[in-house]
Amino acid sequence: MSSSKLVWIDLDNLVLMEDNPNEMTPEEFQQLIEEMAIQGPERTMPIEVCYSYDGRYFVGDGYHRVKAAEKLGWKRLRAVLYTELTPEDMKILSFKRNRTRGNLNPIKEGLLFIREQAAGLTIRKIAEKYGVTEDYVKKRIIVAKNIPKEVWSKIEGRLGIGYWYEIARLKDPQKQYWIARKALLEGLSKREVKQLVDYLSLPTMAEISDAFTAKDLQAPIKNKRKERKGKKLNQMELWLNAKIDVQLNILKEFLEKVSFPEITQSFLNNVKIILKSEIILKHLEYYNIFQQSFLRSTIFYRYKNSMFKTIFSDKEIKINKKVSRSFRPAQYILKILDPQIQSFENVEWKIENEWLKIYVKNFDKLDIIELKRKLLNDKELDLLKEKLAYIKNIVNKRVIKIG
């Protein structure tokens, strides 16, 4: 370290680092104020400064002590003045010290790196300057560019880069704030935050608004994880009472994995659209792979003169995806029937209550397809029947041959 000396400096002559990446929670800052009030200016740890470019003193270490001194009404503070260091040197020194302490705000870090980019530095040069990896710099720049100040400045707590990186995938600041606040108040893991973001990123026709009103954002959230289960079960009762014509076991498994009442409610709101629509095709797939069962249900329906589909499975949920006007149900069914015909074990079909119902059993898969009969013209119906009869004939021949 270069030569230094201990001096008293008026607060009016101090220059603070813009968007200082060092972070304190409100509780930590209040504790600092109380400790400094007891110690007084004479015994408070000196701040560290160098000469600023405008003749004043640049604060490299002690940002929060200066802010606390202002709150206490002090006029000056003790400082260690490094006479040979520049503000740039002090900025790097402060960054490295606070990074070791683990007190850096990743968004403020990103703002710092963005300013370095504006000054002409590349990602690689920034990483070398601050002693971090290029990935470290890139992630924080992404977060700083996608999380507006109106969101992160209101979060009274400390979230790591992993949390902010997931939240930054959302474009709506209101939802960003809601998830960040929820993560802090309920102690969510990064995996749980990712699940929330994944769901809220799904394409939907209806805006998810019920769970994101100003009133909800201001309402206190109880920090009791055990209460989630009861709320979730109440939502599942709504599912059962609604008698929704989809595979409840698939939906139940998904909701149990996520187990957030807000997601369940938002999902219910979207399913109301399906219930109001005309369902025209239902395709249920059962897989049995390596002694594990997997389920997947696809529903095609008409809503407001457009066609949509929704996919439910234990791996994914895609809601209200718009379908091309050129979509033909007969072609969809033929694509299911065409592959691996030789592996089919059984094929059955019938027309019942305006529905064409097809059951296809493969060695490791069962397809159940239900299609509104009116969607098929006579030619398409004949084509499907011909295809089904052909498969049935192959299956019968193989059974006879084996017998």
C-alpha positions as CSV (number, residue, x, y, z in Angstrom):
1,M,0.0,0.0,0.0
2,S,1.2,3.5,-0.8
3,S,2.0,6.1,1.9
4,S,-0.9,7.3,4.1
5,K,-1.8,9.6,6.9
6,L,-4.7,9.9,9.4
7,V,-6.7,13.2,8.9
8,W,-10.0,14.7,9.8
9,I,-12.2,15.5,6.8
10,D,-15.4,17.5,6.6
11,L,-18.3,15.4,5.2
12,D,-19.0,18.2,2.6
13,N,-15.5,17.5,1.1
14,L,-16.2,13.8,0.5
15,V,-17.1,12.2,-2.9
16,L,-18.9,8.9,-2.6
17,M,-18.6,6.1,-5.2
18,E,-21.6,6.2,-7.6
19,D,-23.8,3.1,-7.1
20,N,-21.4,1.7,-4.6
21,P,-21.8,-2.1,-5.0
22,N,-21.2,-2.8,-1.3
23,E,-24.6,-3.6,0.3
24,M,-26.1,-3.4,3.8
25,T,-29.5,-4.5,4.8
26,P,-31.7,-1.9,6.6
27,E,-31.2,-3.8,9.8
28,E,-27.4,-3.8,9.4
29,F,-27.3,-0.1,8.6
30,Q,-29.4,0.7,11.6
31,Q,-27.1,-1.3,13.8
32,L,-24.1,0.6,12.3
33,I,-25.8,3.9,13.2
34,E,-26.4,2.8,16.8
35,E,-22.8,1.6,17.2
36,M,-21.4,4.9,15.8
37,A,-23.7,6.9,18.0
38,I,-22.1,5.1,21.0
39,Q,-18.5,5.3,19.8
40,G,-18.7,9.0,18.6
41,P,-16.6,10.4,15.8
42,E,-13.3,10.0,17.7
43,R,-13.6,6.2,18.1
44,T,-15.4,5.3,14.9
45,M,-13.2,3.3,12.5
46,P,-11.6,5.7,10.0
47,I,-12.8,5.7,6.4
48,E,-10.3,5.3,3.6
49,V,-9.9,8.0,1.0
50,C,-7.6,9.4,-1.7
51,Y,-7.5,12.7,-3.5
52,S,-10.5,13.2,-5.9
53,Y,-10.1,14.6,-9.4
54,D,-11.9,17.9,-8.2
55,G,-9.6,18.5,-5.2
56,R,-11.9,16.8,-2.7
57,Y,-11.6,13.3,-1.2
58,F,-12.8,10.2,-2.9
59,V,-14.2,7.5,-0.5
60,G,-12.9,4.1,-1.3
61,D,-13.9,2.3,1.9
62,G,-16.5,3.7,4.3
63,Y,-19.6,4.6,2.2
64,H,-22.1,3.4,4.9
65,R,-20.1,5.1,7.7
66,V,-20.4,8.4,5.8
67,K,-24.2,7.9,5.3
68,A,-24.5,7.0,9.0
69,A,-22.6,10.1,10.1
70,E,-24.9,12.2,8.0
71,K,-27.9,10.6,9.7
72,L,-26.3,11.4,13.1
73,G,-25.7,15.0,12.1
74,W,-21.9,14.8,12.3
75,K,-19.8,17.3,10.4
76,R,-16.6,15.4,9.9
77,L,-15.0,11.9,10.2
78,R,-11.5,10.5,10.7
79,A,-10.0,9.2,7.5
80,V,-6.9,7.3,6.3
81,L,-5.7,9.4,3.3
82,Y,-3.7,7.5,0.7
83,T,-1.8,10.2,-1.1
84,E,-0.5,8.2,-4.0
85,L,-3.7,6.3,-5.0
86,T,-6.2,7.4,-7.6
87,P,-10.0,7.1,-7.3
88,E,-9.7,4.2,-9.9
89,D,-7.2,2.4,-7.6
90,M,-9.5,2.9,-4.6
91,K,-12.5,1.6,-6.5
92,I,-10.7,-1.6,-7.4
93,L,-9.4,-2.0,-3.8
94,S,-12.9,-1.5,-2.4
95,F,-14.4,-4.0,-4.8
96,K,-12.0,-6.7,-3.9
97,R,-12.3,-6.1,-0.2
98,N,-16.1,-6.2,-0.2
99,R,-16.2,-9.2,-2.5
100,T,-14.1,-11.1,0.1
101,R,-16.6,-10.0,2.7
102,G,-19.5,-11.2,0.5
103,N,-21.4,-7.9,0.8
104,L,-21.6,-6.9,-2.9
105,N,-25.0,-6.3,-4.6
106,P,-24.8,-8.1,-8.0
107,I,-27.0,-5.5,-9.7
108,K,-24.8,-2.7,-8.5
109,E,-21.8,-4.7,-9.6
110,G,-23.4,-5.0,-13.1
111,L,-23.9,-1.2,-13.2
112,L,-20.2,-0.7,-12.3
113,F,-19.2,-3.1,-15.2
114,I,-21.6,-1.3,-17.6
115,R,-19.9,2.0,-16.8
116,E,-16.6,0.3,-17.5
117,Q,-17.9,-0.9,-20.9
118,A,-19.1,2.6,-21.7
119,A,-15.5,3.8,-21.0
120,G,-14.2,1.4,-23.6
121,L,-13.3,-1.7,-21.7
122,T,-14.1,-5.2,-23.0
123,I,-15.6,-8.0,-20.9
124,R,-12.2,-9.6,-20.7
125,K,-10.5,-6.3,-19.6
126,I,-13.1,-5.7,-17.0
127,A,-12.6,-9.2,-15.6
128,E,-8.8,-8.8,-15.5
129,K,-9.2,-5.4,-13.8
130,Y,-11.4,-6.6,-10.9
131,G,-9.9,-10.1,-10.6
132,V,-13.0,-12.0,-11.6
133,T,-14.0,-14.4,-14.4
134,E,-15.6,-13.2,-17.7
135,D,-18.8,-15.2,-16.8
136,Y,-18.9,-13.3,-13.5
137,V,-19.0,-10.0,-15.4
138,K,-21.4,-11.2,-18.1
139,K,-24.1,-12.4,-15.7
140,R,-24.1,-9.2,-13.6
141,I,-24.3,-7.1,-16.7
142,I,-27.3,-9.1,-17.9
143,V,-29.0,-8.7,-14.6
144,A,-28.3,-5.0,-14.3
145,K,-29.7,-4.4,-17.8
146,N,-32.9,-6.4,-17.2
147,I,-33.8,-5.5,-13.6
148,P,-34.9,-1.9,-13.4
149,K,-33.8,0.2,-10.4
150,E,-37.5,0.6,-9.4
151,V,-37.4,-3.1,-8.6
152,W,-34.0,-3.8,-6.9
153,S,-33.9,-0.6,-5.0
154,K,-37.1,-1.5,-3.1
155,I,-35.9,-5.0,-2.1
156,E,-34.9,-4.7,1.6
157,G,-32.6,-7.7,1.8
158,R,-29.8,-9.5,0.1
159,L,-30.3,-11.8,-2.9
160,G,-27.5,-13.5,-4.7
161,I,-26.7,-13.4,-8.4
162,G,-28.3,-16.9,-8.9
163,Y,-31.7,-15.5,-7.8
164,W,-31.4,-12.2,-9.8
165,Y,-30.2,-14.1,-12.9
166,E,-33.4,-16.2,-12.8
167,I,-35.7,-13.2,-12.1
168,A,-34.1,-11.2,-14.9
169,R,-35.7,-13.6,-17.4
170,L,-39.1,-12.0,-16.7
171,K,-39.8,-8.8,-18.5
172,D,-42.6,-7.5,-16.2
173,P,-41.0,-5.4,-13.4
174,Q,-44.1,-6.0,-11.2
175,K,-43.6,-9.7,-11.4
176,Q,-39.8,-9.3,-10.9
177,Y,-40.5,-7.4,-7.7
178,W,-43.1,-9.9,-6.5
179,I,-40.8,-12.9,-6.9
180,A,-37.8,-11.1,-5.4
181,R,-39.8,-10.1,-2.4
182,K,-41.3,-13.5,-2.0
183,A,-37.9,-15.1,-2.2
184,L,-36.7,-13.0,0.7
185,L,-39.7,-13.2,2.9
186,E,-40.2,-16.9,2.5
187,G,-36.6,-18.0,2.2
188,L,-37.1,-19.7,-1.3
189,S,-34.4,-21.7,-2.8
190,K,-33.0,-20.8,-6.2
191,R,-34.7,-23.9,-7.6
192,E,-38.0,-22.7,-6.3
193,V,-37.5,-19.3,-7.8
194,K,-36.6,-20.9,-11.1
195,Q,-39.9,-22.8,-11.0
196,L,-41.8,-19.6,-10.4
197,V,-40.1,-17.8,-13.3
198,D,-40.5,-20.8,-15.6
199,Y,-44.3,-20.9,-15.0
200,L,-44.8,-17.1,-15.3
201,S,-42.8,-17.2,-18.5
202,L,-45.2,-19.5,-20.2
203,P,-47.1,-18.0,-23.2
204,T,-50.7,-17.3,-22.3
205,M,-53.6,-15.5,-23.9
206,A,-54.9,-14.1,-20.7
207,E,-52.6,-11.8,-18.6
208,I,-51.9,-13.2,-15.2
209,S,-53.1,-10.3,-13.1
210,D,-55.0,-11.7,-10.1
211,A,-51.9,-12.4,-8.1
212,F,-50.1,-9.2,-9.0
213,T,-52.2,-6.3,-7.8
214,A,-50.7,-3.4,-5.8
215,K,-52.6,-4.7,-2.8
216,D,-51.0,-8.1,-3.0
217,L,-47.6,-6.6,-3.4
218,Q,-48.0,-4.6,-0.2
219,A,-49.7,-7.4,1.8
220,P,-47.4,-9.2,4.3
221,I,-46.4,-12.7,3.3
222,K,-46.2,-15.1,6.2
223,N,-42.9,-16.9,6.6
224,K,-44.4,-20.3,7.2
225,R,-43.7,-23.0,4.7
226,K,-46.0,-25.4,6.3
227,E,-49.0,-23.3,5.4
228,R,-48.4,-23.9,1.7
229,K,-49.6,-27.4,1.8
230,G,-53.0,-26.5,3.2
231,K,-53.5,-23.8,0.6
232,K,-52.5,-26.1,-2.2
233,L,-55.0,-28.7,-1.1
234,N,-57.8,-26.2,-1.1
235,Q,-56.9,-25.3,-4.7
236,M,-57.0,-29.1,-5.6
237,E,-60.5,-29.3,-4.2
238,L,-61.5,-26.6,-6.7
239,W,-60.0,-28.8,-9.5
240,L,-62.1,-31.8,-8.4
241,N,-65.3,-29.8,-8.0
242,A,-64.9,-28.3,-11.4
243,K,-64.7,-31.9,-13.0
244,I,-62.2,-30.7,-15.5
245,D,-61.9,-33.2,-18.4
246,V,-58.1,-33.6,-18.2
247,Q,-55.8,-36.0,-16.3
248,L,-56.0,-34.7,-12.7
249,N,-53.1,-37.0,-11.7
250,I,-50.8,-35.2,-14.1
251,L,-51.8,-31.8,-12.9
252,K,-51.7,-32.8,-9.2
253,E,-48.2,-34.1,-9.6
254,F,-47.0,-30.9,-11.2
255,L,-48.7,-28.7,-8.6
256,E,-47.3,-30.8,-5.8
257,K,-43.8,-30.3,-7.2
258,V,-44.3,-26.6,-7.4
259,S,-46.6,-26.2,-4.4
260,F,-47.1,-22.5,-4.6
261,P,-50.7,-21.3,-4.1
262,E,-50.0,-18.3,-6.4
263,I,-49.1,-20.5,-9.3
264,T,-52.0,-22.8,-8.7
265,Q,-54.4,-19.9,-8.7
266,S,-52.9,-18.4,-11.9
267,F,-53.0,-21.9,-13.5
268,L,-56.7,-22.2,-12.5
269,N,-57.4,-18.8,-14.2
270,N,-55.9,-20.1,-17.4
271,V,-57.8,-23.4,-17.3
272,K,-61.1,-21.4,-17.1
273,I,-60.3,-20.4,-20.7
274,I,-60.2,-24.0,-21.7
275,L,-63.5,-24.8,-19.9
276,K,-65.2,-21.9,-21.8
277,S,-63.8,-23.2,-25.1
278,E,-64.9,-25.9,-27.4
279,I,-62.5,-28.8,-26.9
280,I,-62.0,-30.5,-30.3
281,L,-59.2,-33.0,-29.8
282,K,-57.7,-34.8,-26.7
283,H,-54.6,-36.8,-26.8
284,L,-53.4,-38.7,-23.8
285,E,-50.0,-40.5,-23.8
286,Y,-48.9,-43.0,-21.2
287,Y,-45.2,-44.0,-21.4
288,N,-43.5,-46.8,-19.5
289,I,-39.7,-46.4,-19.8
290,F,-37.3,-48.3,-17.6
291,Q,-40.1,-49.2,-15.2
292,Q,-41.0,-45.5,-14.8
293,S,-44.4,-44.1,-15.9
294,F,-44.8,-40.8,-17.7
295,L,-48.0,-39.0,-18.7
296,R,-48.6,-36.4,-21.2
297,S,-52.0,-34.8,-22.2
298,T,-52.5,-32.5,-25.2
299,I,-55.8,-30.6,-25.6
300,F,-56.8,-28.7,-28.7
301,Y,-59.7,-26.2,-28.4
302,R,-61.3,-23.2,-30.1
303,Y,-61.5,-19.9,-28.3
304,K,-62.8,-16.7,-29.8
305,N,-62.5,-18.0,-33.4
306,S,-58.9,-19.2,-32.9
307,M,-57.5,-22.6,-32.2
308,F,-55.1,-23.2,-29.3
309,K,-53.5,-26.2,-27.6
310,T,-52.4,-26.8,-24.0
311,I,-50.0,-29.5,-22.9
312,F,-49.9,-31.0,-19.4
313,S,-47.2,-33.5,-18.3
314,D,-45.1,-34.3,-15.3
315,K,-42.3,-32.5,-17.1
316,E,-43.9,-29.4,-18.6
317,I,-47.0,-27.3,-18.8
318,K,-47.6,-25.1,-21.9
319,I,-50.8,-23.1,-21.8
320,N,-52.8,-21.5,-24.6
321,K,-50.3,-22.0,-27.5
322,K,-51.9,-20.7,-30.7
323,V,-52.3,-23.2,-33.5
324,S,-51.9,-22.5,-37.2
325,R,-55.0,-22.1,-39.2
326,S,-53.7,-24.8,-41.5
327,F,-53.8,-27.4,-38.7
328,R,-55.8,-30.5,-39.6
329,P,-56.7,-33.0,-36.9
330,A,-56.6,-36.0,-39.3
331,Q,-52.9,-35.2,-40.1
332,Y,-52.1,-34.9,-36.4
333,I,-53.5,-38.4,-35.8
334,L,-51.8,-39.9,-38.9
335,K,-48.4,-38.6,-37.6
336,I,-49.1,-40.6,-34.4
337,L,-50.0,-43.7,-36.2
338,D,-47.3,-43.8,-38.9
339,P,-44.1,-44.4,-36.9
340,Q,-43.1,-47.9,-35.8
341,I,-46.3,-49.6,-37.0
342,Q,-44.6,-52.9,-36.6
343,S,-44.3,-52.4,-32.9
344,F,-48.1,-51.9,-32.3
345,E,-49.6,-54.5,-30.0
346,N,-53.3,-53.5,-30.3
347,V,-55.5,-50.9,-32.1
348,E,-59.1,-50.2,-31.4
349,W,-61.5,-47.4,-32.5
350,K,-65.2,-46.4,-32.3
351,I,-67.5,-43.4,-32.8
352,E,-69.4,-42.5,-29.6
353,N,-71.4,-39.4,-28.7
354,E,-70.0,-37.3,-31.6
355,W,-66.4,-38.3,-30.7
356,L,-64.0,-40.6,-32.7
357,K,-62.1,-42.5,-30.1
358,I,-58.8,-44.3,-30.9
359,Y,-56.7,-46.5,-28.6
360,V,-53.3,-47.5,-29.8
361,K,-51.1,-49.8,-27.6
362,N,-47.4,-49.9,-28.3
363,F,-44.8,-51.9,-26.4
364,D,-43.9,-49.0,-24.1
365,K,-46.7,-46.5,-24.9
366,L,-50.4,-46.2,-24.9
367,D,-52.1,-43.4,-27.0
368,I,-55.7,-42.4,-26.3
369,I,-57.0,-40.0,-28.9
370,E,-60.5,-38.4,-28.9
371,L,-61.5,-36.2,-31.8
372,K,-64.8,-34.4,-32.5
373,R,-66.4,-36.3,-35.5
374,K,-67.6,-33.1,-37.1
375,L,-64.0,-32.0,-37.7
376,L,-63.5,-34.8,-40.2
377,N,-64.9,-34.7,-43.7
378,D,-65.9,-38.1,-45.2
379,K,-62.7,-38.5,-47.1
380,E,-60.6,-37.9,-44.0
381,L,-62.7,-40.3,-41.9
382,D,-62.3,-43.0,-44.6
383,L,-58.6,-42.4,-44.7
384,L,-58.2,-42.8,-40.9
385,K,-60.4,-45.9,-40.9
386,E,-58.3,-47.4,-43.7
387,K,-55.1,-46.6,-41.8
388,L,-56.5,-48.1,-38.6
389,A,-57.7,-51.2,-40.4
390,Y,-54.3,-51.6,-42.0
391,I,-52.6,-51.5,-38.6
392,K,-55.1,-53.8,-37.1
393,N,-54.4,-56.3,-39.9
394,I,-50.7,-56.2,-39.2
395,V,-51.2,-56.7,-35.5
396,N,-53.5,-59.7,-36.1
397,K,-51.1,-61.3,-38.5
398,R,-48.3,-60.9,-36.0
399,V,-50.4,-62.4,-33.2
400,I,-51.4,-65.4,-35.4
401,K,-47.8,-65.9,-36.5
402,I,-46.5,-65.9,-32.9
403,G,-49.3,-68.2,-31.8
